[in-house]
Amino acid sequence: MTHAHTLGFPRMGAHRELKFALESFWRGDSSEAQLRDTGRTLRQRHWALQREAGLAQVAVGDFAWYDTTLTLAATLGALPARFGFDAKRLTLSQYFELARGRADQPAMEMTKWFDTNYHYLVPELSADTAFDGGVDWLFDEVDEALAQGLVPKPVILGPISFLWLSKVHGAQSAASAGFDRLSLLPRLVQAYRRLLAGFQQRGVQWVQVDEPVLCLDLPADWLAAFQPAYDELATPGLKLLLATYFDTAADHAVLAAQLPVQGFHIDLVRAPQQLDAWLAALPPQAVLSVGVVDGRNIWRSDLGRILAWLQPLQARLGDRLWIAPSCSLLHVPVTLAHEVKLDAEVRSWLAFATEKIGELKVLAQGLRDGVDSVAEALQANAQALAARRASGRVTNPVVQKRLQRISADMAQRHSPFVQRQAAQREALQLPPLPTTTIGSFPQTAEIRQARAAWRRGELSATDYLQRMRAEIEAVVRKQEELGLDVLVHGEAERNDMVEYFGEQLWGYAFTDNGWVQSYGSRCVKPPVLYGDVFRPEAMTVETTRYAQSLTTRHMKGMLTGPVTMLQWSFVRDDQPRDTTALQLALAIRDEVSDLEQAGIRIVQIDEPAFREGLPLRRTDWPRYLDWAVQAFKVSACSVRDDTQIHTHMCYSEFNDILPAIAALDADVITIETSRSAMELLDGFGAFDYPNEIGPGVYDIHSPRVPSVDAMVRLLQRAAEVIPAERLWVNPDCGLKTRGWPETEAALRNMVQAAQRLREGSALAA
């Protein structure tokens, strides 16, 4: 019988129950017992959904209070030494300090999970990391599932991937120079052995061990580490499913097949071409789990096509064939059941996590009992797919004609940066080390309540506009009082940096509850990009013009770039992504031109997802970087030399794509660097990045307010890498999620730090 399972399920809840429980606990409004009750309720609800869908096992270990990688580090006993915590006695409050920081310690570094918009906490290792065990939370969840009469399948990140995704803390120090974290593997494997033994003692049958790094271009010594590590992990009576996802692992199939594991999972949505290699290498008794339902996008699967394709595979493998989503369903919303306002036609084309495991149920039944047993479901599926293809809403002739007229000069500024820089300095008259913010200011409860009342029709459009303008004026006055040099309007009217623009563009649809976790309690609601993109009218001009009218200082126009609009949407799968990116670029280009004509001299086009979109394999990088750079430049290159173009990029490793970042030719780039103590800036210095740069001097993902001295030290460190005359001073990212008291305190310290540096003594210190 074909075995259906899932690699993981969203943990926030259909109505973001975990988010609200976490934030209530952090505010001190609820107890730890109440928070734990919410987590238990969500786990049991999600397990029930998996059981009702006929899945043979339920995923355990995909739940985390903040991040699964952080939880695993706490389980293994691999916590940052600088916090001084005992992993075996770790409390929830201490766990959250690791993720969010505290007064005397910045939070652990956070970065993107492969090419997704999920952020994980980067484990900090040293030569002294003992891996001597920690919390038993994962065992508790296995016991919880067993008590419910369920068959648990623990899900853990494998040891090679854990090490690869970790960092050596204090890598800049002489003591850490030359230390290879791979040398920690024997010690780490022993910690994994203890973990697996605990599962075996509880009667667990299968453990899913995720090794997504097998889909990367791993160095030879890392590949060679798999065999001895997994030889040590072999546990009698316990079966291991080695899971890969997000790309092909075909070139490592032979290596993997030699490991003492009992099954393999491969992503056939992202990399269908890898199947033959895995079939050729598959050991005679091993299970092959095929990811045939897209775990990262929300379009219905073509069940008839998949079923027809699976039938001969089942004939070959029999019960050794398992079916699953391509990856964890963490990356899609929970269910369509609560989507009341979503356009009905578009809704009929979609499947969220609950619907995706329902698709697995249909496929499993069809393989088990024959196609006729699921004929009704297949017919309904086929009709929905046909309706989408035939819909007149997908293609826009105006957009298609504009695409044909794109030329090379549309992606080129009029003059080189050196000439533009001189023109901008003359026009803008900014001081050295100019201070600014990334765009958003705190979205207070009053702002959110006003937006909700307006959407419900309880507040008129005029009243809503007046309230937002009052918020904008307050933000402008606050920035003037703090002494910032380049201001922003605060984005009070914006719900999300992608959704806000998508709502004003043709080709987008929007969900009510399509929330996806980004990090911690932070959730995003990606819009559904289903058709050709067109900007019918200006989106930000009047708001930005109003904000500029309130001050004599320069006001930045704030836009989201085409690559980020693409990456942070659920993107149509019926045309190449580069085509959709160019459609977005043309819409944003029109907005940039209108802002310039309205007298705005600085325009920021945010691209926090630029690195995120990079394919996992280097052979695929050139094509992506070519079209991503082109899309950004098409959006940005319509302006005069004295109009300054900024961009912002979020937590990422930039070193390997610095030529492409330089090719964007933004006049100023701001990046998140504070959690890495400016380490991320080193690559820009080594590359001799030519344009201006604003390395973040404090972490907005943490409530911690760093001192003036701490910011001065970071800026001094930055000035060792980038000439001070090309440095800007700014936070790591937008301030939307922060409260006003901490925001004001941090920005006041930031401005004072910049002033000290301008005096010269701090740079010379």
C-alpha positions in Angstrom: 0.0 0.0 0.0 1.4 3.4 -1.0 2.5 5.3 2.1 1.6 9.1 2.2 3.3 11.4 4.6 4.3 15.0 5.1 7.7 16.4 5.9 6.2 19.1 8.1 3.2 21.2 8.7 2.7 25.0 9.4 2.9 25.7 13.1 1.4 29.2 13.5 -2.2 28.1 13.2 -4.9 29.0 10.8 -5.6 32.2 12.7 -2.0 32.8 13.8 -2.8 31.5 17.3 0.8 30.9 18.2 1.8 34.4 17.1 -0.6 36.0 19.4 0.2 33.6 22.3 3.9 34.3 21.9 3.5 38.1 21.8 1.2 38.0 24.8 3.7 36.0 26.8 6.6 38.4 25.8 4.5 41.3 27.0 3.9 39.6 30.3 0.1 39.4 29.7 -0.1 35.6 29.9 1.7 32.8 31.6 4.1 30.1 30.4 1.4 27.6 31.1 -1.0 29.4 28.8 1.6 29.6 26.1 2.3 25.9 26.4 -1.4 25.1 26.2 -1.7 27.0 22.9 1.2 25.0 21.5 -0.3 21.7 22.6 -3.6 22.6 21.1 -2.1 23.5 17.8 0.1 20.4 17.6 -2.9 18.1 18.3 -5.1 20.0 15.8 -2.5 19.6 13.1 -1.9 16.0 13.8 -5.6 15.4 13.6 -5.7 16.9 10.1 -2.9 14.6 9.1 -4.6 11.6 10.5 -7.9 12.5 8.8 -6.1 12.8 5.5 -5.0 9.2 5.9 -1.3 9.9 6.4 0.4 6.9 7.9 2.4 9.0 10.3 2.3 12.4 11.8 5.3 14.8 11.7 6.7 15.5 15.1 9.5 18.1 15.7 8.2 20.5 13.0 6.8 22.6 15.9 9.0 25.2 17.5 8.4 28.1 19.9 10.6 30.3 17.6 12.7 28.2 15.2 13.3 24.5 14.8 17.1 25.0 14.2 17.3 26.9 17.5 15.3 24.2 19.2 17.6 21.5 17.9 20.6 23.4 19.1 19.0 23.6 22.5 18.3 19.8 22.3 21.9 19.0 21.4 23.5 21.3 23.9 24.9 23.7 21.4 23.9 27.1 22.8 26.0 30.2 22.4 28.5 30.3 25.4 28.1 34.1 25.6 24.6 33.7 27.1 25.8 31.5 29.9 22.8 29.2 29.7 22.7 25.5 30.8 20.9 23.8 27.9 19.7 21.0 30.1 17.9 23.5 32.3 16.9 26.0 29.6 13.7 27.9 30.3 11.3 29.2 27.7 12.3 32.8 28.7 15.9 32.0 28.2 15.1 30.3 24.8 13.5 33.6 23.7 16.4 35.6 24.9 18.6 33.6 22.5 16.2 34.5 19.7 15.5 38.1 20.6 18.5 39.3 22.6 18.7 40.9 26.0 20.3 44.0 27.4 23.8 42.7 27.6 23.8 40.3 24.6 22.6 40.7 21.0 20.4 38.0 19.7 21.7 35.1 17.7 22.3 35.8 14.0 19.4 35.1 11.8 19.5 34.4 8.0 17.3 32.9 5.3 16.6 29.2 5.1 18.1 28.3 1.7 16.1 30.2 -1.0 12.9 30.7 1.1 11.6 33.7 3.0 11.8 31.7 6.3 14.6 32.9 8.6 16.4 30.5 10.9 18.6 31.2 13.9 22.3 30.4 13.1 23.9 28.1 15.7 27.1 29.5 17.2 29.8 26.9 17.6 33.4 27.0 18.9 36.1 24.5 19.6 34.7 24.1 23.1 31.1 23.2 22.0 30.5 20.0 23.9 27.1 18.8 22.4 26.4 17.2 25.8 22.7 17.3 25.6 19.9 19.8 26.4 16.2 20.1 26.7 13.8 17.1 26.2 11.1 19.1 24.4 11.2 16.9 21.3 10.8 13.7 23.4 7.9 15.3 25.2 6.2 15.9 21.8 6.8 12.3 20.7 5.2 11.1 24.0 2.3 13.5 23.4 1.7 12.0 20.0 1.9 8.5 21.3 -0.6 9.3 24.0 -3.0 10.4 21.3 -2.7 7.0 19.7 -0.8 8.4 16.7 2.3 7.0 14.9 4.9 9.8 15.3 7.7 10.4 12.7 10.2 12.7 14.4 11.6 15.3 12.0 15.2 16.6 12.7 17.8 18.4 10.8 20.7 16.1 10.0 24.2 16.5 11.5 25.9 17.5 8.3 23.3 20.2 7.5 23.3 21.4 11.1 27.1 22.0 11.0 27.0 23.5 7.5 24.3 26.0 8.5 26.1 26.9 11.7 28.9 29.5 12.2 32.0 29.7 14.3 31.4 32.4 16.9 34.1 35.1 16.9 35.5 34.0 13.5 37.5 37.2 13.3 39.5 36.5 16.4 43.0 35.0 16.2 41.9 32.1 18.4 39.3 31.1 15.9 41.4 31.6 12.8 41.7 28.3 10.9 39.2 26.4 13.0 37.1 24.1 10.9 33.7 23.4 12.3 33.6 20.1 10.5 36.1 18.9 13.2 33.2 19.0 15.6 31.3 16.3 13.7 32.4 13.3 15.8 31.3 15.0 19.0 28.0 16.1 17.3 27.3 12.6 16.0 27.4 11.3 19.6 24.7 13.8 20.5 22.6 12.6 17.6 23.1 9.0 18.7 21.6 9.9 22.1 18.7 11.6 20.4 18.0 8.6 18.1 18.3 6.2 21.1 15.6 8.2 22.9 13.3 7.7 19.9 14.1 4.0 19.7 13.3 3.6 23.4 9.9 5.1 22.7 9.1 2.6 19.9 9.4 5.1 17.1 9.6 3.3 13.7 10.9 6.0 11.4 12.8 9.2 11.9 13.0 11.8 9.1 16.6 13.2 9.0 16.7 16.3 6.8 19.9 16.8 4.8 19.0 19.6 2.4 22.7 20.5 2.0 22.9 17.5 -0.4 21.2 19.9 -2.9 24.1 22.3 -2.6 27.6 22.3 -4.2 29.3 20.8 -1.2 33.1 20.7 -0.8 34.6 17.2 -1.1 35.5 17.0 2.6 31.9 17.7 3.6 30.6 15.0 1.2 33.2 12.6 2.6 31.8 13.2 6.1 28.4 11.6 5.4 29.6 8.0 5.4 31.4 7.9 8.8 28.7 10.1 10.4 25.8 7.9 9.3 27.7 4.7 10.1 27.7 5.9 13.7 24.0 6.8 13.6 22.8 3.4 12.5 20.4 2.4 15.4 19.0 -1.2 15.5 15.2 -1.2 15.2 15.0 2.4 14.0 14.6 3.4 10.4 16.0 6.6 8.9 14.4 8.6 6.0 17.1 10.8 4.6 15.2 13.9 3.2 16.5 16.3 0.5 14.5 19.2 -1.0 14.6 22.5 -2.8 16.7 21.2 -5.7 18.3 18.1 -7.2 20.6 15.8 -5.2 21.0 13.4 -8.1 24.8 13.8 -8.2 24.9 12.6 -4.7 22.5 9.7 -5.1 25.2 7.0 -5.2 26.9 8.4 -2.1 23.6 8.5 -0.3 22.6 5.0 -1.4 25.7 3.7 0.5 24.6 5.1 3.8 23.0 2.8 6.4 19.5 4.5 6.0 16.3 2.8 5.0 14.7 5.5 2.8 15.3 8.7 0.8 13.0 11.6 0.1 13.6 13.7 -3.1 11.9 16.9 -4.4 10.4 16.1 -7.8 8.6 19.4 -8.0 11.7 21.5 -8.1 13.9 18.8 -9.7 11.9 16.1 -11.6 15.0 15.3 -13.6 16.7 13.6 -10.7 14.4 10.6 -10.5 16.3 8.3 -12.9 19.5 8.8 -11.0 17.9 7.9 -7.7 16.1 4.8 -9.2 19.4 3.6 -10.5 21.2 4.0 -7.1 18.3 2.9 -4.8 19.2 -0.1 -2.7 16.9 -3.1 -3.1 15.0 -2.7 0.1 15.1 1.1 0.5 12.0 3.3 0.4 11.8 6.2 -2.1 9.7 9.1 -1.0 8.8 11.3 -3.9 7.7 14.9 -3.4 5.0 15.3 -6.0 2.8 18.0 -4.4 4.4 21.5 -4.3 5.2 22.4 -0.7 6.2 26.0 -1.6 3.4 27.3 -3.8 -0.3 27.3 -3.6 -1.6 26.2 -6.9 -3.7 23.0 -7.2 -1.7 19.9 -8.3 -2.6 18.2 -11.6 -3.7 15.1 -9.9 -4.6 13.2 -13.0 -1.1 13.8 -14.5 0.7 12.9 -11.3 -1.4 9.8 -10.8 -0.7 8.6 -14.3 3.0 9.2 -13.7 3.1 7.5 -10.3 1.3 4.3 -11.5 4.3 2.7 -13.3 6.6 3.9 -10.5 4.4 2.0 -8.0 4.5 -1.0 -10.2 8.3 -0.9 -10.0 8.7 -0.1 -6.3 5.5 -1.5 -4.7 5.2 -0.6 -1.0 8.6 1.0 -1.2 7.1 4.0 -2.9 6.0 6.8 -0.6 4.4 10.0 -1.7 4.7 13.4 0.0 4.8 17.2 -0.6 8.1 18.3 -2.1 9.2 19.8 1.3 7.7 20.9 4.6 4.4 22.7 4.3 5.8 25.4 6.6 6.0 27.6 3.5 2.3 27.7 2.7 -0.8 28.8 4.6 -2.8 26.4 6.7 -6.2 26.1 5.0 -8.5 27.6 2.4 -11.5 26.9 4.7 -11.5 30.5 6.2 -11.0 32.3 2.9 -14.3 34.2 2.6 -13.4 37.3 0.7 -10.8 35.8 -1.7 -12.0 36.0 -5.3 -14.0 32.9 -5.9 -12.5 32.1 -9.3 -8.9 32.4 -8.0 -9.8 30.4 -4.9 -10.8 27.5 -7.0 -7.3 27.3 -8.4 -5.6 27.0 -5.1 -4.5 24.5 -2.4 -3.1 25.4 1.0 -1.4 22.9 3.5 -4.7 21.2 4.5 -5.8 20.9 0.9 -2.4 19.6 -0.1 -2.5 16.7 2.3 -6.0 16.1 0.9 -4.4 15.9 -2.5 -2.0 13.2 -1.2 -5.1 11.3 0.1 -6.6 11.3 -3.4 -3.3 10.1 -4.9 -2.7 7.4 -2.3 -6.3 6.1 -2.8 -5.9 6.1 -6.6 -2.7 4.1 -6.3 -4.2 1.7 -3.8 -7.7 1.2 -5.2 -7.4 2.3 -8.8 -8.3 5.5 -10.8 -12.0 4.7 -10.7 -12.1 5.0 -6.9 -11.1 8.7 -7.2 -12.8 9.6 -10.5 -15.0 12.3 -9.0 -12.1 14.0 -7.3 -10.0 13.8 -10.5 -12.8 15.3 -12.5 -13.2 18.2 -10.2 -9.5 18.8 -10.2 -9.3 18.7 -14.0 -12.2 21.2 -14.3 -10.5 23.7 -11.9 -7.2 23.4 -13.9 -9.0 23.9 -17.2 -10.9 26.9 -15.9 -7.7 28.6 -14.8 -6.1 28.0 -18.3 -9.2 29.4 -20.0 -9.7 32.4 -17.7 -9.6 35.8 -19.5 -8.1 37.4 -16.4 -4.7 35.9 -16.8 -3.3 37.7 -19.9 -3.2 41.4 -20.4 -2.5 42.5 -24.1 -1.2 45.9 -22.9 1.4 44.3 -20.7 2.5 41.9 -23.4 3.1 44.8 -25.9 5.2 46.6 -23.3 7.4 43.6 -22.7 8.2 43.5 -26.4 9.4 47.1 -26.3 11.9 46.7 -23.5 15.3 47.8 -24.7 18.9 47.7 -23.3 19.0 51.4 -22.6 16.0 51.0 -20.2 18.3 49.2 -17.9 21.2 51.7 -17.8 21.6 55.0 -15.8 22.6 58.0 -17.9 26.0 58.4 -16.3 28.5 56.3 -14.2 28.2 56.4 -10.4 31.1 58.8 -9.9 29.4 61.5 -11.9 26.0 60.7 -10.3 27.5 60.9 -6.9 28.9 64.4 -7.5 25.5 65.5 -8.9 23.7 64.1 -5.9 26.0 65.6 -3.3 25.5 69.0 -4.9 21.7 68.6 -5.1 21.1 66.9 -1.7 23.7 68.7 0.5 23.8 66.0 3.1 26.3 65.9 5.9 29.0 63.1 6.1 27.7 59.8 7.4 24.0 60.8 6.7 21.5 59.2 9.0 18.2 57.6 7.8 15.9 54.6 8.5 14.9 51.8 6.2 11.3 52.9 5.8 8.7 51.7 8.2 8.0 53.0 11.7 6.0 51.2 14.5 2.6 50.0 13.3 0.8 50.8 16.5 -2.5 49.2 17.6 -4.2 52.4 16.7 -2.9 52.2 13.1 -4.0 48.6 12.7 -7.4 49.2 14.2 -8.0 52.2 11.9 -7.0 50.0 8.9 -9.3 47.2 10.0 -12.2 49.6 10.6 -11.7 51.1 7.1 -11.6 47.7 5.5 -14.8 46.7 7.3 -16.5 49.9 6.1 -16.8 51.3 9.6 -14.4 54.2 8.7 -14.9 56.3 5.6 -12.0 56.6 3.1 -11.7 60.3 4.0 -11.5 59.7 7.7 -9.0 56.9 7.1 -6.9 59.2 5.0 -6.9 61.9 7.6 -5.8 59.4 10.3 -3.0 58.1 8.2 -1.9 61.7 7.4 -1.9 62.5 11.1 0.3 59.4 11.7 2.6 60.6 8.9 2.9 64.1 10.3 3.7 62.7 13.8 6.5 60.4 12.3 8.0 63.3 10.3 8.1 65.5 13.4 9.6 62.7 15.5 12.4 62.2 12.9 13.1 65.9 12.8 13.3 66.0 16.6 15.6 63.0 16.6 17.9 64.8 14.1 17.7 62.3 11.2 19.0 63.6 7.9 16.9 61.8 5.4 13.3 61.1 6.4 10.7 58.6 5.6 6.9 58.8 5.9 6.7 55.8 8.1 4.4 53.6 6.0 1.5 53.9 8.3 -0.9 53.2 5.5 0.9 50.0 4.4 -0.1 46.6 5.7 2.9 44.8 4.1 5.7 45.8 1.8 4.5 43.5 -0.9 0.8 43.2 -0.3 0.3 47.0 -0.2 1.6 47.3 -3.8 0.0 44.2 -5.0 -3.4 45.5 -4.0 -2.9 48.4 -6.4 -1.6 46.3 -9.3 -3.7 44.2 -11.7 -2.8 40.6 -11.7 -2.9 40.1 -8.0 -5.4 38.5 -5.6 -5.4 38.5 -1.8 -6.2 36.1 1.0 -7.8 36.8 4.4 -5.8 34.2 6.3 -3.0 33.1 4.0 -0.4 33.7 6.7 3.1 32.2 6.5 5.7 32.3 9.2 8.8 34.4 8.3 10.6 34.2 11.7 9.5 33.9 15.4 6.1 35.4 15.6 6.5 37.4 12.4 4.0 36.3 9.8 3.5 37.5 6.2 0.5 37.1 3.9 1.9 36.7 0.4 -0.4 37.9 -2.3 -1.4 35.6 -5.1 0.2 36.7 -8.4 -2.0 34.9 -10.9 -1.9 37.1 -14.1 -0.1 39.8 -16.1 1.0 42.7 -13.8 -0.1 46.2 -14.7 -0.1 49.5 -12.7 -3.3 51.4 -13.6 -2.4 54.5 -11.6 0.2 56.0 -9.2 0.5 54.1 -5.9 2.6 56.2 -3.5 3.0 59.6 -5.1 0.4 61.6 -3.2 1.4 60.2 0.1 5.0 60.8 -0.5 4.3 64.3 -1.8 2.3 65.1 1.3 5.1 63.8 3.6 7.7 66.0 1.7 5.4 69.0 2.2 5.8 68.7 5.9 9.6 69.1 6.0 12.5 70.9 4.4 14.6 67.7 4.8 14.7 65.1 2.0 11.9 62.6 2.0 12.6 59.1 0.6 10.1 57.6 -1.8 9.6 54.0 -0.6 9.0 51.1 -3.1 9.4 47.4 -3.1 11.5 46.0 -5.9 10.5 43.6 -8.6 12.5 40.6 -7.4 11.1 40.9 -3.9 7.6 41.4 -5.2 8.1 38.2 -7.1 9.8 36.2 -4.3 7.4 37.2 -1.6 4.3 36.4 -3.6 2.8 33.1 -4.5 3.8 33.3 -8.1 2.0 32.0 -11.1 3.5 28.8 -12.5 2.2 29.1 -16.1 5.0 31.4 -17.4 8.8 31.9 -16.7 9.5 33.8 -13.5 11.8 36.2 -15.4 8.9 37.3 -17.5 6.8 38.0 -14.5 9.7 39.9 -12.9 10.0 42.2 -16.0 6.2 42.9 -15.8 6.7 44.0 -12.2 9.8 46.0 -13.1 7.8 48.0 -15.7 5.1 48.8 -13.1 7.7 50.0 -10.6 9.5 52.0 -13.2 6.4 54.0 -13.9 6.1 54.7 -10.1 9.8 55.8 -9.8 9.3 58.2 -12.7 6.2 59.7 -11.2 7.9 60.2 -7.8 10.8 62.0 -9.5 8.4 64.3 -11.4 6.7 65.0 -8.1 9.9 66.4 -6.7 11.2 63.4 -4.7 15.0 63.4 -5.0 15.6 60.1 -3.2 13.8 56.8 -4.1 14.4 53.6 -2.3 13.6 50.4 -4.1 13.9 47.6 -1.6 15.2 44.2 -2.7 15.5 42.2 0.6 14.8 39.0 -1.3 17.5 39.4 -4.0 19.9 36.9 -2.5 17.0 34.7 -1.4 16.0 34.0 -5.0 19.5 32.7 -5.9 19.3 29.0 -7.0 21.0 26.5 -4.8 23.3 25.2 -7.5 26.0 27.6 -8.9 25.5 26.4 -12.4 22.0 28.0 -12.3 23.2 31.3 -10.8 24.2 33.2 -14.0 20.8 33.0 -15.6 19.0 34.1 -12.4 21.4 36.9 -11.7 21.1 38.2 -15.3 17.3 38.5 -15.2 17.2 39.7 -11.6 19.7 42.5 -12.2 17.9 43.4 -15.4 14.5 43.6 -13.6 15.9 45.9 -10.9 17.7 48.2 -13.4 14.6 48.4 -15.6 12.7 49.6 -12.5 15.3 52.1 -11.4 17.1 53.5 -14.4 14.6 56.1 -15.7 15.8 58.9 -13.4 18.2 61.8 -13.7 21.7 61.7 -12.4 20.9 63.9 -9.4 18.0 61.6 -8.2 19.5 59.1 -5.7 18.4 55.5 -5.9 18.7 53.4 -2.7 18.0 49.7 -2.2 17.9 47.5 0.9 18.8 43.9 1.3 18.1 41.7 4.3 20.1 39.0 6.2 22.0 37.1 3.6 25.5 36.0 2.7 26.4 38.5 -0.1 30.0 37.7 -0.8 29.4 35.2 -3.6 27.1 37.5 -5.5 28.8 40.9 -5.0 29.5 41.4 -8.7 25.7 41.2 -9.3 25.0 43.5 -6.4 27.4 46.0 -7.8 25.8 45.6 -11.2 22.5 46.8 -9.8 24.3 50.2 -9.7 22.1 51.5 -6.8 23.6 54.8 -5.5 23.2 53.6 -1.9 22.6 50.1 -0.6 21.7 49.4 3.0 22.2 45.9 4.5 21.6 44.1 7.8 24.9 43.6 9.6 24.6 44.2 13.3 24.0 40.6 14.4 27.1 39.6 12.6 29.1 42.5 14.2 29.7 43.8 10.7 31.3 40.6 9.5 28.9 40.6 6.5 30.5 43.9 5.4 33.9 42.4 5.0 33.0 41.0 1.6 32.0 44.5 0.3 35.4 45.8 1.4 37.4 42.9 -0.2 35.4 43.3 -3.4 36.0 47.1 -3.2 32.3 47.8 -3.6 32.2 51.2 -5.5 29.0 52.8 -4.4 27.7 54.1 -1.0 26.6 51.7 1.7 24.7 51.8 4.9 25.5 48.8 7.2 22.9 48.4 9.9 24.1 49.5 13.3 21.4 47.9 15.4 19.1 44.9 15.2 15.5 45.7 14.7 14.4 42.1 15.2 15.2 42.4 18.9 13.8 44.8 21.6 17.3 45.4 22.8 18.4 49.1 22.6 22.2 49.2 22.0 24.2 52.0 23.5 25.8 54.9 21.7 29.2 53.4 22.4 28.1 50.0 20.9 27.0 51.7 17.7 30.2 53.8 17.5 32.2 50.6 17.7 30.2 49.0 14.9 30.7 52.2 12.7 34.4 52.2 13.5 34.5 48.6 12.4 32.6 49.5 9.2 35.0 52.4 8.5 37.9 50.0 8.5 36.2 48.3 5.6 34.4 51.0 3.7 35.8 54.6 3.4 33.8 56.8 5.8 32.8 59.2 3.0 30.8 56.4 1.4 29.1 55.3 4.7 25.5 55.9 5.7 24.1 55.3 9.2 20.9 53.4 9.6 19.1 50.5 11.5 19.3 47.0 10.1 15.8 47.0 8.7 12.3 48.6 9.0 10.9 49.4 12.4 7.3 48.2 11.8 7.4 45.5 14.5 9.0 47.6 17.2 7.5 49.7 19.9 7.9 53.5 20.0 9.9 53.7 23.3 12.6 51.4 22.1 12.5 52.9 18.6 13.1 56.4 19.9 15.8 55.4 22.2 17.7 53.4 19.6 17.4 56.1 16.9 18.5 58.8 19.4 21.6 56.7 20.2 22.2 56.1 16.5 22.1 59.8 15.7 24.5 60.6 18.5 26.9 57.9 17.3 26.9 59.4 13.8 27.5 62.9 15.3 30.5 61.5 17.3 32.0 60.1 14.2 31.5 63.3 12.3 33.6 65.0 14.9 36.5 62.8 13.8 37.7 61.6 17.1 35.7 58.4 17.2 37.0 57.3 13.8 40.5 58.0 14.8 40.1 56.1 18.1 
